[in-house]
Structures are given as structure tokens and as C-alpha cells.
């Protein structure tokens, strides 16, 4: 979902997205980037390309957030965790039940890997250590078109959904930073100051299998629509570098082929929302709005919601 906002004379977009998950740990750890990583990347590039091709509404700086399902380099993580261990494959008649146990010199299972099992002997502490961040690589090829504030919080997925175990990870997947808030580089031009916070919500409270995250920034006023530079060639190159089997792509994404997206119709709806303050015009042109300056006015402001 793509929504456009004009806030104190500055236009931005909020894009909510949900990308594909890893169906099998065994497939995910075969190589990096995995087939799942490639389809996620292709879907994300496909979405951004549609914004650039949207001649009707144009494109402006945007924040893109949601469950990207970005996963750590599972192959690299397994290699790191099993450097001095011996692998024992437990074959099953059912492929889905095949497991690999990695054991130490005295025969203790340290890591167990299955289609939906990723269990370490020190599971609740090992994946909260900073070493894991070195394997968070899915965003790296896209840093020219999407940027992010530094991550200083623990992986946001997969947590136990038991209220009695709010800080424990499930032993189904390698913990990863699935939930993100990304933005176009042009957002830097409308950030008012270096005061920001990017963090996790409910670290000690049960929030489901994902912990929500949030980003707080201050925007400059009256910056209008600062249109991002066109990047069709870069997007095309990135798309070509992430091509996977088309049948898998179409099955997972259920979208039109990217070559036809330019012909798509971008429908817009206009909605009325309430302004927070009636005194916006009294604040200096480049001054940020501080919480103490806000009050409760009820005049209507017309915003545009664009669905892609």
C-alpha cells in the first residue's frame, strides 16, 4: 500500500510492503543469495520500478516499511556455527522430515537443521550477540536506491507467541531482522536534524512472532515534492542480476510481468484527515515541529492515497 502525505508543506510517501518468507531452511542454506532472497529482491525492485513508471502521480521521497522477510545469510551462519562440528544427516522417506545434526567431539548436538527447524544448544543467547549482524546482507545490493538507519536492536523474528516467554526465539528459523524501515536517499534532504531513533517495540512483552520496530525523525517544512532522480537503468540492472525461475516468481508474487507494469493503471483515492495544528504557517520555513508546539485543531487537510 502506497500513501502520499503533505506534512507542513513537505511531500513524502509511506509504502507498506510484505515480501515472501523462506519456506525451507534446507533450501535457504544451500547458497547465498538463496532462491528466496532473489525472489524477495526481485519483488522489491518490481515495486520501486512501478513508482518510477507512475507518470500519473509521479514519484517523491518515500519511507518503505513492513515485513520484508529479509533473512540472514543462512549458509554463512551455519558455516560460522559449525566450524568445528561434524554433520550427521538423518534421512527420511519424507523429504520434509530430513534433518542435519551438527555434533561436537563428544557427540552432543549443537545445531539441528530441518525444513522448519533451526535449533542451537544456546539458542536464546547466541542469536542476540552482535556477530549475527555481519550476516544481514539482503539489503546490500540495493543501497543506492534504499537506505536505512543503523540497526542496534536484536533480530525481530521469530519470537515465541507464548505470553510466558516474551523474550525467547522459536527454534524454527535463524533469527533475522525481517522487519525494517527503509527510505530513498532523498529523504536525507528533508530531515531537519540528526535526532533519530530506530528501535524495537515490546522486547520484553509478547507481541506475536514478530516484534514491531519504529523510526522517529524530524522533517523540514515547506520542501514541496522533491522528486527522486530517475533510476530505470539501475533498476533494470538489479532486476537482471536477481532473475530466478519465472514460474517460481509468478507463483510467489502473483503480479504482472515487470515489462507490462508501465501500462498498468495507478488508481488514486483522496481522503480527508484532521490537521494536528492550526498554527503551522507561523513556524519558521525550515524549522522542525516540536511536540510542545502541537495542539488539537480539527480543520480538514486533503491527502492522496495511491494504491499500486
ZADO-1210 file (C-alpha; in nm, 4 decimals, padded with zeros to 6 digits):
<atoms>
<atom x="00.0000" y="00.0000" z="00.0000" code="UNK" pos="1"/>
<atom x="00.1349" y="00.3383" z="-00.1047" code="UNK" pos="2"/>
<atom x="00.0055" y="00.6566" z="00.0577" code="UNK" pos="3"/>
<atom x="00.1151" y="01.0145" z="-00.0092" code="UNK" pos="4"/>
<atom x="00.1269" y="01.2803" z="00.2604" code="UNK" pos="5"/>
<atom x="00.1827" y="01.6556" z="00.2575" code="UNK" pos="6"/>
<atom x="00.3064" y="01.7469" z="00.6048" code="UNK" pos="7"/>
<atom x="00.3748" y="02.1148" z="00.6722" code="UNK" pos="8"/>
<atom x="00.4454" y="02.1754" z="00.3038" code="UNK" pos="9"/>
<atom x="00.6723" y="01.8729" z="00.2588" code="UNK" pos="10"/>
<atom x="00.5539" y="01.5783" z="00.0496" code="UNK" pos="11"/>
<atom x="00.6513" y="01.2204" z="00.1322" code="UNK" pos="12"/>
<atom x="00.5119" y="00.8747" z="00.0727" code="UNK" pos="13"/>
<atom x="00.4590" y="00.5856" z="00.3129" code="UNK" pos="14"/>
<atom x="00.4872" y="00.2456" z="00.1485" code="UNK" pos="15"/>
<atom x="00.3783" y="-00.0658" z="00.3384" code="UNK" pos="16"/>
<atom x="00.5149" y="-00.3919" z="00.1982" code="UNK" pos="17"/>
<atom x="00.5184" y="-00.7632" z="00.2847" code="UNK" pos="18"/>
<atom x="00.7605" y="-00.9888" z="00.0974" code="UNK" pos="19"/>
<atom x="00.7961" y="-01.3673" z="00.0678" code="UNK" pos="20"/>
<atom x="00.9266" y="-01.5853" z="00.3505" code="UNK" pos="21"/>
<atom x="01.1789" y="-01.8700" z="00.3491" code="UNK" pos="22"/>
<atom x="00.9794" y="-02.1905" z="00.3008" code="UNK" pos="23"/>
<atom x="01.2659" y="-02.4260" z="00.3922" code="UNK" pos="24"/>
<atom x="01.5810" y="-02.3807" z="00.5985" code="UNK" pos="25"/>
<atom x="01.7481" y="-02.6589" z="00.3990" code="UNK" pos="26"/>
<atom x="01.6931" y="-02.4739" z="00.0719" code="UNK" pos="27"/>
<atom x="01.7845" y="-02.1368" z="00.2269" code="UNK" pos="28"/>
<atom x="02.1234" y="-02.2603" z="00.3478" code="UNK" pos="29"/>
<atom x="02.2224" y="-02.4142" z="00.0139" code="UNK" pos="30"/>
<atom x="02.3676" y="-02.0876" z="-00.1172" code="UNK" pos="31"/>
<atom x="02.3592" y="-01.7110" z="-00.0772" code="UNK" pos="32"/>
<atom x="02.1704" y="-01.5318" z="-00.2108" code="UNK" pos="33"/>
<atom x="01.9123" y="-01.8075" z="-00.1756" code="UNK" pos="34"/>
<atom x="01.6254" y="-01.8522" z="-00.4196" code="UNK" pos="35"/>
<atom x="01.4007" y="-01.6886" z="-00.1585" code="UNK" pos="36"/>
<atom x="01.6333" y="-01.3900" z="-00.1264" code="UNK" pos="37"/>
<atom x="01.6329" y="-01.3481" z="-00.5043" code="UNK" pos="38"/>
<atom x="01.2531" y="-01.3514" z="-00.5323" code="UNK" pos="39"/>
<atom x="01.2212" y="-01.1012" z="-00.2459" code="UNK" pos="40"/>
<atom x="01.4746" y="-00.8720" z="-00.4123" code="UNK" pos="41"/>
<atom x="01.3017" y="-00.9023" z="-00.7474" code="UNK" pos="42"/>
<atom x="00.9631" y="-00.8196" z="-00.5916" code="UNK" pos="43"/>
<atom x="01.1053" y="-00.5156" z="-00.4124" code="UNK" pos="44"/>
<atom x="01.2716" y="-00.3858" z="-00.7298" code="UNK" pos="45"/>
<atom x="00.9496" y="-00.4517" z="-00.9231" code="UNK" pos="46"/>
<atom x="00.7579" y="-00.2374" z="-00.6734" code="UNK" pos="47"/>
<atom x="01.0051" y="00.0526" z="-00.6824" code="UNK" pos="48"/>
<atom x="01.0106" y="00.0368" z="-01.0619" code="UNK" pos="49"/>
<atom x="00.6337" y="00.0847" z="-01.0669" code="UNK" pos="50"/>
<atom x="00.6746" y="00.4094" z="-00.8695" code="UNK" pos="51"/>
<atom x="00.9252" y="00.5408" z="-01.1243" code="UNK" pos="52"/>
<atom x="00.6906" y="00.4443" z="-01.4086" code="UNK" pos="53"/>
<atom x="00.3916" y="00.6132" z="-01.2469" code="UNK" pos="54"/>
<atom x="00.3548" y="00.9165" z="-01.4757" code="UNK" pos="55"/>
<atom x="00.0106" y="00.9938" z="-01.3394" code="UNK" pos="56"/>
<atom x="00.1150" y="01.0527" z="-00.9791" code="UNK" pos="57"/>
<atom x="00.4897" y="01.0991" z="-01.0144" code="UNK" pos="58"/>
<atom x="00.7379" y="00.9841" z="-00.7529" code="UNK" pos="59"/>
<atom x="00.8554" y="01.1581" z="-00.4351" code="UNK" pos="60"/>
<atom x="01.0843" y="01.0558" z="-00.1459" code="UNK" pos="61"/>
<atom x="00.9337" y="00.7645" z="00.0436" code="UNK" pos="62"/>
<atom x="00.9643" y="00.5536" z="00.3563" code="UNK" pos="63"/>
<atom x="00.9167" y="00.1817" z="00.2884" code="UNK" pos="64"/>
<atom x="00.8325" y="-00.0336" z="00.5887" code="UNK" pos="65"/>
<atom x="00.6865" y="-00.3673" z="00.6925" code="UNK" pos="66"/>
<atom x="00.7794" y="-00.7340" z="00.6990" code="UNK" pos="67"/>
<atom x="01.0435" y="-00.7532" z="00.4268" code="UNK" pos="68"/>
<atom x="01.1218" y="-01.1055" z="00.5459" code="UNK" pos="69"/>
<atom x="01.4898" y="-01.0232" z="00.4983" code="UNK" pos="70"/>
<atom x="01.6880" y="-01.3174" z="00.6336" code="UNK" pos="71"/>
<atom x="02.0469" y="-01.3576" z="00.7373" code="UNK" pos="72"/>
<atom x="02.2848" y="-01.5362" z="00.5041" code="UNK" pos="73"/>
<atom x="02.1774" y="-01.8778" z="00.6353" code="UNK" pos="74"/>
<atom x="02.4608" y="-02.0602" z="00.4587" code="UNK" pos="75"/>
<atom x="02.7133" y="-01.8255" z="00.6203" code="UNK" pos="76"/>
<atom x="02.5514" y="-01.8514" z="00.9632" code="UNK" pos="77"/>
<atom x="02.5543" y="-02.2330" z="00.9528" code="UNK" pos="78"/>
<atom x="02.9193" y="-02.2318" z="00.8463" code="UNK" pos="79"/>
<atom x="03.0050" y="-01.9947" z="01.1334" code="UNK" pos="80"/>
<atom x="02.8192" y="-02.2036" z="01.3908" code="UNK" pos="81"/>
<atom x="02.9520" y="-02.5421" z="01.2762" code="UNK" pos="82"/>
<atom x="03.3200" y="-02.4700" z="01.2077" code="UNK" pos="83"/>
<atom x="03.4383" y="-02.7432" z="01.4487" code="UNK" pos="84"/>
<atom x="03.1360" y="-02.9709" z="01.4320" code="UNK" pos="85"/>
<atom x="03.0550" y="-03.2880" z="01.2388" code="UNK" pos="86"/>
<atom x="02.7392" y="-03.3105" z="01.0282" code="UNK" pos="87"/>
<atom x="02.5103" y="-03.6140" z="01.0585" code="UNK" pos="88"/>
<atom x="02.2235" y="-03.6282" z="00.8090" code="UNK" pos="89"/>
<atom x="01.9091" y="-03.8037" z="00.9256" code="UNK" pos="90"/>
<atom x="01.7392" y="-03.9089" z="00.6036" code="UNK" pos="91"/>
<atom x="01.3650" y="-03.9632" z="00.5968" code="UNK" pos="92"/>
<atom x="01.1297" y="-04.1180" z="00.3439" code="UNK" pos="93"/>
<atom x="00.9547" y="-03.7820" z="00.3517" code="UNK" pos="94"/>
<atom x="01.1887" y="-03.5124" z="00.2217" code="UNK" pos="95"/>
<atom x="01.0223" y="-03.2608" z="00.4538" code="UNK" pos="96"/>
<atom x="01.1427" y="-03.4590" z="00.7565" code="UNK" pos="97"/>
<atom x="01.5115" y="-03.4718" z="00.6603" code="UNK" pos="98"/>
<atom x="01.7341" y="-03.3171" z="00.9285" code="UNK" pos="99"/>
<atom x="02.1017" y="-03.2436" z="00.9762" code="UNK" pos="100"/>
<atom x="02.2528" y="-03.2657" z="01.3246" code="UNK" pos="101"/>
<atom x="02.5844" y="-03.0908" z="01.3838" code="UNK" pos="102"/>
<atom x="02.7637" y="-03.2552" z="01.6766" code="UNK" pos="103"/>
<atom x="03.0756" y="-03.1761" z="01.8759" code="UNK" pos="104"/>
<atom x="03.3621" y="-03.4158" z="01.9530" code="UNK" pos="105"/>
<atom x="03.1750" y="-03.5832" z="02.2388" code="UNK" pos="106"/>
<atom x="02.8602" y="-03.6393" z="02.0365" code="UNK" pos="107"/>
<atom x="02.6402" y="-03.3564" z="02.1678" code="UNK" pos="108"/>
<atom x="02.4001" y="-03.1919" z="01.9227" code="UNK" pos="109"/>
<atom x="02.4931" y="-02.8254" z="01.8914" code="UNK" pos="110"/>
<atom x="02.2844" y="-02.7301" z="01.5888" code="UNK" pos="111"/>
<atom x="01.9885" y="-02.9072" z="01.4298" code="UNK" pos="112"/>
<atom x="01.8736" y="-02.8020" z="01.0862" code="UNK" pos="113"/>
<atom x="01.5483" y="-02.9095" z="00.9226" code="UNK" pos="114"/>
<atom x="01.2909" y="-02.7661" z="00.6845" code="UNK" pos="115"/>
<atom x="01.1237" y="-02.5803" z="00.9714" code="UNK" pos="116"/>
<atom x="01.3786" y="-02.6330" z="01.2454" code="UNK" pos="117"/>
<atom x="01.6801" y="-02.4214" z="01.3316" code="UNK" pos="118"/>
<atom x="01.7804" y="-02.5072" z="01.6848" code="UNK" pos="119"/>
<atom x="02.1064" y="-02.4236" z="01.8602" code="UNK" pos="120"/>
<atom x="02.2199" y="-02.5518" z="02.2003" code="UNK" pos="121"/>
<atom x="02.2487" y="-02.1895" z="02.3187" code="UNK" pos="122"/>
<atom x="01.9549" y="-02.0642" z="02.1125" code="UNK" pos="123"/>
<atom x="01.8274" y="-01.7885" z="02.3429" code="UNK" pos="124"/>
<atom x="02.1616" y="-01.6116" z="02.3823" code="UNK" pos="125"/>
<atom x="02.3636" y="-01.6961" z="02.0716" code="UNK" pos="126"/>
<atom x="02.1443" y="-01.5044" z="01.8275" code="UNK" pos="127"/>
<atom x="02.1265" y="-01.1898" z="02.0388" code="UNK" pos="128"/>
<atom x="02.5009" y="-01.1371" z="02.0052" code="UNK" pos="129"/>
<atom x="02.6325" y="-00.8790" z="01.7579" code="UNK" pos="130"/>
<atom x="02.8198" y="-01.1316" z="01.5375" code="UNK" pos="131"/>
<atom x="02.4936" y="-01.2214" z="01.3641" code="UNK" pos="132"/>
<atom x="02.4588" y="-00.8709" z="01.2168" code="UNK" pos="133"/>
<atom x="02.7555" y="-00.9464" z="00.9883" code="UNK" pos="134"/>
<atom x="02.5300" y="-01.1908" z="00.8028" code="UNK" pos="135"/>
<atom x="02.2456" y="-00.9427" z="00.7448" code="UNK" pos="136"/>
<atom x="02.3248" y="-00.8889" z="00.3758" code="UNK" pos="137"/>
<atom x="01.9984" y="-00.8791" z="00.1793" code="UNK" pos="138"/>
<atom x="01.9866" y="-00.5006" z="00.1533" code="UNK" pos="139"/>
<atom x="02.3494" y="-00.4540" z="00.0398" code="UNK" pos="140"/>
<atom x="02.2885" y="-00.4621" z="-00.3415" code="UNK" pos="141"/>
<atom x="02.0109" y="-00.2015" z="-00.3069" code="UNK" pos="142"/>
<atom x="02.1900" y="00.0680" z="-00.1056" code="UNK" pos="143"/>
<atom x="02.1914" y="00.3123" z="-00.3990" code="UNK" pos="144"/>
<atom x="01.8117" y="00.3208" z="-00.4034" code="UNK" pos="145"/>
<atom x="01.7188" y="00.2340" z="-00.0430" code="UNK" pos="146"/>
<atom x="01.8974" y="00.3392" z="00.2749" code="UNK" pos="147"/>
<atom x="01.8436" y="00.2617" z="00.6427" code="UNK" pos="148"/>
<atom x="01.9452" y="00.3979" z="00.9803" code="UNK" pos="149"/>
<atom x="02.1943" y="00.1781" z="01.1725" code="UNK" pos="150"/>
<atom x="02.0365" y="-00.1252" z="01.3401" code="UNK" pos="151"/>
<atom x="02.1262" y="-00.1572" z="01.7089" code="UNK" pos="152"/>
<atom x="01.8468" y="-00.3898" z="01.8160" code="UNK" pos="153"/>
<atom x="01.8160" y="-00.7677" z="01.8267" code="UNK" pos="154"/>
<atom x="01.6555" y="-00.9672" z="01.5411" code="UNK" pos="155"/>
<atom x="01.2803" y="-00.9039" z="01.5264" code="UNK" pos="156"/>
<atom x="01.1795" y="-01.2598" z="01.4256" code="UNK" pos="157"/>
<atom x="01.0826" y="-01.5377" z="01.5147" code="UNK" pos="158"/>
<atom x="00.9698" y="-01.4939" z="01.8744" code="UNK" pos="159"/>
<atom x="00.7653" y="-01.7360" z="02.0809" code="UNK" pos="160"/>
<atom x="00.3968" y="-01.6427" z="02.0849" code="UNK" pos="161"/>
<atom x="00.3625" y="-01.7566" z="02.4451" code="UNK" pos="162"/>
<atom x="00.2995" y="-01.4664" z="02.6910" code="UNK" pos="163"/>
<atom x="00.5180" y="-01.6520" z="02.9434" code="UNK" pos="164"/>
<atom x="00.8178" y="-01.6499" z="02.7027" code="UNK" pos="165"/>
<atom x="00.8209" y="-01.2981" z="02.5531" code="UNK" pos="166"/>
<atom x="01.1989" y="-01.2770" z="02.5050" code="UNK" pos="167"/>
<atom x="01.2571" y="-01.6267" z="02.3642" code="UNK" pos="168"/>
<atom x="01.3094" y="-01.7108" z="01.9989" code="UNK" pos="169"/>
<atom x="01.1300" y="-02.0050" z="01.8378" code="UNK" pos="170"/>
<atom x="01.3656" y="-02.2754" z="01.7133" code="UNK" pos="171"/>
<atom x="01.2083" y="-02.2794" z="01.3669" code="UNK" pos="172"/>
<atom x="01.4198" y="-02.0247" z="01.1751" code="UNK" pos="173"/>
<atom x="01.7509" y="-01.8477" z="01.2131" code="UNK" pos="174"/>
<atom x="01.6607" y="-01.5214" z="01.3935" code="UNK" pos="175"/>
<atom x="01.6718" y="-01.2306" z="01.1483" code="UNK" pos="176"/>
<atom x="01.5900" y="-00.8631" z="01.1046" code="UNK" pos="177"/>
<atom x="01.2762" y="-00.9243" z="00.8981" code="UNK" pos="178"/>
<atom x="01.1013" y="-00.6019" z="00.9962" code="UNK" pos="179"/>
<atom x="01.2593" y="-00.2840" z="00.8596" code="UNK" pos="180"/>
<atom x="01.2053" y="00.0816" z="00.7806" code="UNK" pos="181"/>
<atom x="01.3895" y="00.1853" z="00.4641" code="UNK" pos="182"/>
<atom x="01.3859" y="00.5125" z="00.2694" code="UNK" pos="183"/>
<atom x="01.5050" y="00.6721" z="-00.0509" code="UNK" pos="184"/>
<atom x="01.8344" y="00.8658" z="-00.0220" code="UNK" pos="185"/>
<atom x="01.6443" y="01.1913" z="-00.0959" code="UNK" pos="186"/>
<atom x="01.4800" y="01.1645" z="00.2472" code="UNK" pos="187"/>
<atom x="01.8129" y="01.2874" z="00.3889" code="UNK" pos="188"/>
<atom x="01.7435" y="01.6249" z="00.2233" code="UNK" pos="189"/>
<atom x="01.4238" y="01.6733" z="00.4230" code="UNK" pos="190"/>
<atom x="01.5461" y="01.5500" z="00.7626" code="UNK" pos="191"/>
<atom x="01.5582" y="01.8519" z="00.9928" code="UNK" pos="192"/>
<atom x="01.8310" y="01.7385" z="01.2319" code="UNK" pos="193"/>
<atom x="02.0326" y="01.4380" z="01.3410" code="UNK" pos="194"/>
<atom x="01.7859" y="01.3428" z="01.6135" code="UNK" pos="195"/>
<atom x="01.6514" y="00.9987" z="01.5312" code="UNK" pos="196"/>
<atom x="01.5658" y="00.6702" z="01.6956" code="UNK" pos="197"/>
<atom x="01.5357" y="00.3326" z="01.5257" code="UNK" pos="198"/>
<atom x="01.4408" y="00.0579" z="01.7676" code="UNK" pos="199"/>
<atom x="01.2306" y="-00.2444" z="01.8518" code="UNK" pos="200"/>
<atom x="00.8957" y="-00.2369" z="02.0351" code="UNK" pos="201"/>
<atom x="00.7954" y="-00.4734" z="02.3148" code="UNK" pos="202"/>
<atom x="01.1264" y="-00.6521" z="02.3620" code="UNK" pos="203"/>
<atom x="01.0107" y="-00.7895" z="02.6989" code="UNK" pos="204"/>
<atom x="00.6414" y="-00.8275" z="02.6087" code="UNK" pos="205"/>
<atom x="00.4717" y="-01.0892" z="02.3915" code="UNK" pos="206"/>
<atom x="00.3923" y="-00.9210" z="02.0569" code="UNK" pos="207"/>
<atom x="00.3488" y="-01.2290" z="01.8380" code="UNK" pos="208"/>
<atom x="00.6224" y="-01.3938" z="01.6314" code="UNK" pos="209"/>
<atom x="00.7407" y="-01.0537" z="01.5029" code="UNK" pos="210"/>
<atom x="00.8450" y="-00.7631" z="01.7256" code="UNK" pos="211"/>
<atom x="00.7371" y="-00.4318" z="01.5685" code="UNK" pos="212"/>
<atom x="01.0008" y="-00.1662" z="01.5099" code="UNK" pos="213"/>
<atom x="00.9752" y="00.2120" z="01.4807" code="UNK" pos="214"/>
<atom x="01.1685" y="00.5083" z="01.3438" code="UNK" pos="215"/>
<atom x="01.1457" y="00.8619" z="01.4790" code="UNK" pos="216"/>
<atom x="01.2788" y="01.1522" z="01.2678" code="UNK" pos="217"/>
<atom x="01.2062" y="01.5259" z="01.2322" code="UNK" pos="218"/>
<atom x="01.1197" y="01.6585" z="00.8864" code="UNK" pos="219"/>
<atom x="01.1907" y="02.0028" z="00.7458" code="UNK" pos="220"/>
<atom x="00.8932" y="02.2127" z="00.6405" code="UNK" pos="221"/>
<atom x="00.7940" y="02.3548" z="00.3035" code="UNK" pos="222"/>
<atom x="01.0198" y="02.1338" z="00.0950" code="UNK" pos="223"/>
<atom x="00.7448" y="02.0522" z="-00.1525" code="UNK" pos="224"/>
<atom x="00.7766" y="01.7474" z="-00.3766" code="UNK" pos="225"/>
<atom x="01.1484" y="01.6727" z="-00.4014" code="UNK" pos="226"/>
<atom x="01.1322" y="01.4169" z="-00.6794" code="UNK" pos="227"/>
<atom x="01.3875" y="01.1348" z="-00.6680" code="UNK" pos="228"/>
<atom x="01.6165" y="01.1056" z="-00.9684" code="UNK" pos="229"/>
<atom x="01.5066" y="00.8565" z="-01.2284" code="UNK" pos="230"/>
<atom x="01.6767" y="00.5220" z="-01.1892" code="UNK" pos="231"/>
<atom x="01.5372" y="00.2914" z="-01.4602" code="UNK" pos="232"/>
<atom x="01.8796" y="00.1694" z="-01.5778" code="UNK" pos="233"/>
<atom x="01.9919" y="00.0862" z="-01.2245" code="UNK" pos="234"/>
<atom x="01.6630" y="-00.0901" z="-01.1529" code="UNK" pos="235"/>
<atom x="01.6899" y="-00.2850" z="-01.4785" code="UNK" pos="236"/>
<atom x="02.0428" y="-00.3956" z="-01.3912" code="UNK" pos="237"/>
<atom x="01.9389" y="-00.5029" z="-01.0434" code="UNK" pos="238"/>
<atom x="01.6426" y="-00.6939" z="-01.1844" code="UNK" pos="239"/>
<atom x="01.8646" y="-00.8791" z="-01.4330" code="UNK" pos="240"/>
<atom x="02.1051" y="-00.9728" z="-01.1548" code="UNK" pos="241"/>
<atom x="01.8253" y="-01.1230" z="-00.9445" code="UNK" pos="242"/>
<atom x="01.6408" y="-01.3199" z="-01.2110" code="UNK" pos="243"/>
<atom x="01.5122" y="-01.6564" z="-01.0934" code="UNK" pos="244"/>
<atom x="01.2862" y="-01.9153" z="-01.2478" code="UNK" pos="245"/>
<atom x="00.9867" y="-01.7274" z="-01.3895" code="UNK" pos="246"/>
<atom x="00.7372" y="-01.9923" z="-01.2804" code="UNK" pos="247"/>
<atom x="00.8536" y="-01.9587" z="-00.9191" code="UNK" pos="248"/>
<atom x="00.8441" y="-01.5792" z="-00.9467" code="UNK" pos="249"/>
<atom x="00.4897" y="-01.5738" z="-01.0845" code="UNK" pos="250"/>
<atom x="00.3688" y="-01.8315" z="-00.8335" code="UNK" pos="251"/>
<atom x="00.5066" y="-01.6413" z="-00.5337" code="UNK" pos="252"/>
<atom x="00.4357" y="-01.2862" z="-00.6453" code="UNK" pos="253"/>
<atom x="00.1087" y="-01.3157" z="-00.8395" code="UNK" pos="254"/>
<atom x="00.1899" y="-00.9920" z="-01.0242" code="UNK" pos="255"/>
<atom x="00.2185" y="-00.8874" z="-01.3855" code="UNK" pos="256"/>
<atom x="00.5496" y="-00.9187" z="-01.5607" code="UNK" pos="257"/>
<atom x="00.7660" y="-00.6106" z="-01.4991" code="UNK" pos="258"/>
<atom x="00.7736" y="-00.5357" z="-01.8733" code="UNK" pos="259"/>
<atom x="00.3989" y="-00.4629" z="-01.8681" code="UNK" pos="260"/>
<atom x="00.3964" y="-00.2553" z="-01.5498" code="UNK" pos="261"/>
<atom x="00.4297" y="00.0706" z="-01.7437" code="UNK" pos="262"/>
<atom x="00.0875" y="00.0035" z="-01.8926" code="UNK" pos="263"/>
<atom x="-00.0732" y="-00.0506" z="-01.5531" code="UNK" pos="264"/>
<atom x="-00.3352" y="00.1913" z="-01.4261" code="UNK" pos="265"/>
<atom x="-00.2478" y="00.3592" z="-01.0980" code="UNK" pos="266"/>
<atom x="-00.5685" y="00.4338" z="-00.9115" code="UNK" pos="267"/>
<atom x="-00.5781" y="00.7141" z="-00.6566" code="UNK" pos="268"/>
<atom x="-00.8255" y="00.7856" z="-00.3791" code="UNK" pos="269"/>
<atom x="-00.8457" y="01.1146" z="-00.1921" code="UNK" pos="270"/>
<atom x="-00.9153" y="01.1066" z="00.1803" code="UNK" pos="271"/>
<atom x="-00.9760" y="01.3807" z="00.4379" code="UNK" pos="272"/>
<atom x="-00.7691" y="01.3777" z="00.7573" code="UNK" pos="273"/>
<atom x="-00.7527" y="01.6149" z="01.0519" code="UNK" pos="274"/>
<atom x="-00.4662" y="01.8619" z="01.0875" code="UNK" pos="275"/>
<atom x="-00.2796" y="01.8467" z="01.4186" code="UNK" pos="276"/>
<atom x="-00.2065" y="02.2187" z="01.4431" code="UNK" pos="277"/>
<atom x="-00.3739" y="02.5340" z="01.3044" code="UNK" pos="278"/>
<atom x="-00.0547" y="02.7362" z="01.3538" code="UNK" pos="279"/>
<atom x="00.1744" y="02.5560" z="01.1114" code="UNK" pos="280"/>
<atom x="00.2162" y="02.8676" z="00.8978" code="UNK" pos="281"/>
<atom x="00.3504" y="03.0613" z="01.1973" code="UNK" pos="282"/>
<atom x="00.6538" y="02.8375" z="01.2343" code="UNK" pos="283"/>
<atom x="00.9743" y="02.9294" z="01.0513" code="UNK" pos="284"/>
<atom x="01.0154" y="02.7932" z="00.6989" code="UNK" pos="285"/>
<atom x="01.2915" y="02.5455" z="00.7825" code="UNK" pos="286"/>
<atom x="01.2064" y="02.4927" z="01.1489" code="UNK" pos="287"/>
<atom x="01.1041" y="02.1487" z="01.2672" code="UNK" pos="288"/>
<atom x="00.7784" y="02.0999" z="01.4540" code="UNK" pos="289"/>
<atom x="00.8396" y="02.0105" z="01.8165" code="UNK" pos="290"/>
<atom x="00.5816" y="01.8251" z="02.0275" code="UNK" pos="291"/>
<atom x="00.5278" y="02.1224" z="02.2583" code="UNK" pos="292"/>
<atom x="00.4105" y="02.3334" z="01.9614" code="UNK" pos="293"/>
<atom x="00.1318" y="02.0943" z="01.8650" code="UNK" pos="294"/>
<atom x="-00.2338" y="02.1282" z="01.9647" code="UNK" pos="295"/>
<atom x="-00.5660" y="01.9839" z="01.8610" code="UNK" pos="296"/>
<atom x="-00.7210" y="02.1599" z="01.5658" code="UNK" pos="297"/>
<atom x="-00.9906" y="01.9928" z="01.3552" code="UNK" pos="298"/>
<atom x="-00.9591" y="02.1599" z="01.0149" code="UNK" pos="299"/>
<atom x="-00.9504" y="01.9173" z="00.7238" code="UNK" pos="300"/>
<atom x="-00.6445" y="01.8507" z="00.5104" code="UNK" pos="301"/>
<atom x="-00.6752" y="01.6743" z="00.1760" code="UNK" pos="302"/>
<atom x="-00.4263" y="01.3937" z="00.1198" code="UNK" pos="303"/>
<atom x="-00.3916" y="01.1430" z="-00.1590" code="UNK" pos="304"/>
<atom x="-00.3834" y="00.7679" z="-00.1198" code="UNK" pos="305"/>
<atom x="-00.2329" y="00.5891" z="-00.4173" code="UNK" pos="306"/>
<atom x="-00.2718" y="00.2126" z="-00.4413" code="UNK" pos="307"/>
<atom x="-00.0230" y="00.0213" z="-00.6540" code="UNK" pos="308"/>
</atoms>
